[in-house]
């Protein structure tokens, strides 16, 4: 198997020699089953739509097969073949991409990593050209795999492998993470050597067995650092709606390590707040305070879950600052906790008009000047379905009625959930817990209230808003 892109430094003769490039390109025709397996592994993690680019596009074999129109490569000889395949291949290197900020929904690299001189610079550039919520998909020959070890042995005898520096999956993932990518997923294939692959080769999740590994990382819509460092605690028992007893790792007499923390969430959270569960707390030794701090995170089913119901307002504000939510594009000004009707609304958004202006559609795009937004926290997920609420909420149903009334008055209105864990693919009302809220949501949506939900990745350092998931009222 040959590497598939020119090195990030121009001038290496193998990549500019037309005869060698033709020989390189012919490799794909000799191993169709291998190429098919690799394409399937990439397809499982690469978005099928949106504006996409392949960095290190080479002769355009993968870009053309995947329907990618844009490519960049420093080899003129390879770009000529890519152009023949309908790929708009331009001159450039991974460390200095010839594109503007936030230009693409996906960036693909296929065995390009081993020819990149500065991996950190390359992934910083990847993040720069990615739109918020976009993904980087990196396919590599794992250095520690059987094929990776074979290629390293063949470096001196192969003109394309001679300058290659093979890397491990761990090295690639660490560099992507340093650049700000999160939410990693993996696929692997080629469990045999290419000469042995003559029929369908399986594609599996994970890495460590297959020689060809695909890594996907995501640029968050927004990231909100948590106050740190957070203290490690173990849950003991919930005392009331807003208080929980925990124990720390401190030494001393029995009972000296027990603390009472504020629980910033009135939901039931029965599956999360189990005795013995691992948690993270912000300790606040303030004189006169009734509790020793706030419980912020709980470890559940191998992932961190935020139990802080105050976070959605901060997450939504961070997304507005980053202009990363398309449904709310065009609203340049906003206020939080605004009096509206008989109560308050979480956010009041305004289009780009001067204060006091009353034009209902200042941008001329059919959208009203004012948009009312209520944010909600959700941390109950069952089999990939986020469920809200987990306990009856008269207040939540009242908010929906107020939003519906705002629509009748000519305004936009939306309810926005932040699912504070990363294992949800859809959000639905929890009809068993609160049938009245489920009815109120259906009526609100039917009356023109918009409903959005966003999946989040929670770590002890930050909460990352990842991507929208559908709301099924």
Rosetta blueprint (number, residue, H / E / L):
1 X L
2 X L
3 X L
4 X L
5 X L
6 X L
7 X L
8 X L
9 X L
10 X L
11 X L
12 X L
13 X H
14 X H
15 X H
16 X H
17 X L
18 X H
19 X H
20 X H
21 X H
22 X H
23 X H
24 X H
25 X H
26 X H
27 X H
28 X H
29 X H
30 X H
31 X L
32 X H
33 X H
34 X H
35 X H
36 X H
37 X H
38 X H
39 X H
40 X H
41 X H
42 X H
43 X H
44 X L
45 X L
46 X L
47 X L
48 X L
49 X L
50 X L
51 X L
52 X E
53 X E
54 X E
55 X E
56 X L
57 X L
58 X L
59 X L
60 X L
61 X H
62 X H
63 X H
64 X H
65 X H
66 X H
67 X L
68 X L
69 X L
70 X E
71 X E
72 X E
73 X L
74 X L
75 X L
76 X H
77 X H
78 X H
79 X H
80 X H
81 X H
82 X H
83 X H
84 X H
85 X L
86 X L
87 X L
88 X E
89 X E
90 X E
91 X L
92 X L
93 X E
94 X L
95 X L
96 X E
97 X L
98 X L
99 X L
100 X L
101 X L
102 X L
103 X L
104 X E
105 X E
106 X E
107 X E
108 X E
109 X E
110 X E
111 X L
112 X L
113 X H
114 X H
115 X H
116 X L
117 X L
118 X L
119 X H
120 X H
121 X H
122 X H
123 X H
124 X H
125 X H
126 X H
127 X H
128 X H
129 X H
130 X E
131 X E
132 X E
133 X E
134 X E
135 X E
136 X E
137 X E
138 X E
139 X E
140 X E
141 X E
142 X L
143 X L
144 X L
145 X L
146 X H
147 X H
148 X H
149 X H
150 X H
151 X H
152 X H
153 X H
154 X L
155 X H
156 X H
157 X H
158 X L
159 X L
160 X L
161 X L
162 X L
163 X L
164 X L
165 X L
166 X L
167 X L
168 X L
169 X H
170 X H
171 X H
172 X H
173 X H
174 X H
175 X H
176 X H
177 X H
178 X H
179 X L
180 X L
181 X E
182 X E
183 X E
184 X E
185 X E
186 X E
187 X E
188 X E
189 X E
190 X L
191 X L
192 X L
193 X L
194 X H
195 X H
196 X H
197 X L
198 X L
199 X L
200 X L
201 X L
202 X L
203 X L
204 X E
205 X E
206 X L
207 X L
208 X L
209 X L
210 X L
211 X L
212 X E
213 X E
214 X E
215 X E
216 X E
217 X E
218 X E
219 X E
220 X L
221 X L
222 X E
223 X E
224 X E
225 X E
226 X L
227 X L
228 X L
229 X L
230 X L
231 X E
232 X E
233 X E
234 X E
235 X E
236 X E
237 X E
238 X E
239 X E
240 X E
241 X L
242 X L
243 X E
244 X E
245 X E
246 X E
247 X E
248 X E
249 X L
250 X L
251 X L
252 X L
253 X L
254 X L
255 X L
256 X L
257 X L
258 X E
259 X E
260 X E
261 X E
262 X E
263 X E
264 X L
265 X L
266 X L
267 X L
268 X L
269 X L
270 X L
271 X L
272 X L
273 X L
274 X L
275 X L
276 X L
277 X L
278 X E
279 X E
280 X E
281 X E
282 X E
283 X E
284 X L
285 X L
286 X L
287 X L
288 X L
289 X L
290 X L
291 X L
292 X L
293 X E
294 X E
295 X E
296 X E
297 X E
298 X E
299 X E
300 X E
301 X L
302 X L
303 X E
304 X E
305 X E
306 X E
307 X L
308 X L
309 X L
310 X L
311 X H
312 X H
313 X H
314 X H
315 X H
316 X H
317 X H
318 X H
319 X H
320 X H
321 X H
322 X H
323 X L
324 X L
325 X L
326 X H
327 X H
328 X H
329 X L
330 X L
331 X L
332 X L
333 X E
334 X E
335 X E
336 X E
337 X E
338 X E
339 X E
340 X E
341 X L
342 X L
343 X E
344 X E
345 X E
346 X E
347 X E
348 X E
349 X E
350 X E
351 X L
352 X L
353 X L
354 X L
355 X L
356 X L
357 X L
358 X L
359 X L
360 X L
361 X L
362 X L
363 X L
364 X L
365 X L
366 X L
367 X L
368 X L
369 X L
370 X E
371 X E
372 X E
373 X E
374 X E
375 X E
376 X E
377 X E
378 X E
379 X L
380 X L
381 X E
382 X E
383 X L
384 X L
385 X E
386 X E
387 X E
388 X E
389 X L
390 X L
391 X L
392 X L
393 X L
394 X H
395 X H
396 X H
397 X H
398 X H
399 X H
400 X H
401 X H
402 X H
403 X H
404 X H
405 X H
406 X H
407 X H
408 X H
409 X L
410 X L
411 X L
412 X E
413 X E
414 X E
415 X E
416 X E
417 X E
418 X E
419 X E
420 X L
421 X L
422 X L
423 X L
424 X L
425 X L
426 X E
427 X E
428 X E
429 X E
430 X L
431 X L
432 X L
433 X L
434 X L
435 X H
436 X H
437 X H
438 X H
439 X H
440 X H
441 X H
442 X H
443 X H
444 X H
445 X H
446 X H
447 X L
448 X L
449 X L
450 X E
451 X E
452 X E
453 X E
454 X E
455 X E
456 X E
457 X E
458 X E
459 X L
460 X L
461 X L
462 X E
463 X E
464 X E
465 X E
466 X E
467 X E
468 X E
469 X E
470 X E
471 X E
472 X E
473 X L
